[in-house]
């Protein structure tokens, strides 16, 4: 395995460990996600998908396999923040209407 793929595999393992810690925090307290930005969550999701494509093209099996958990997490964060924003705008509309 060349140095670039080895470095990417190592970074993917560290990223996966960080993801597990974040997931643990979210499972303990889902309200943690309320501070997340919708645009930031979406852009993070899209960038992670881009990394997945690169891992696939490079043939980096470790990064590709571990990365799907991160893709799923950020997709769920994006959907959750979007739903919270839509709920908030519905509440604001109800308060404004006579």
Order of alpha helices (4+ residues) and beta strands (2+ residues): alpha-alpha-alpha
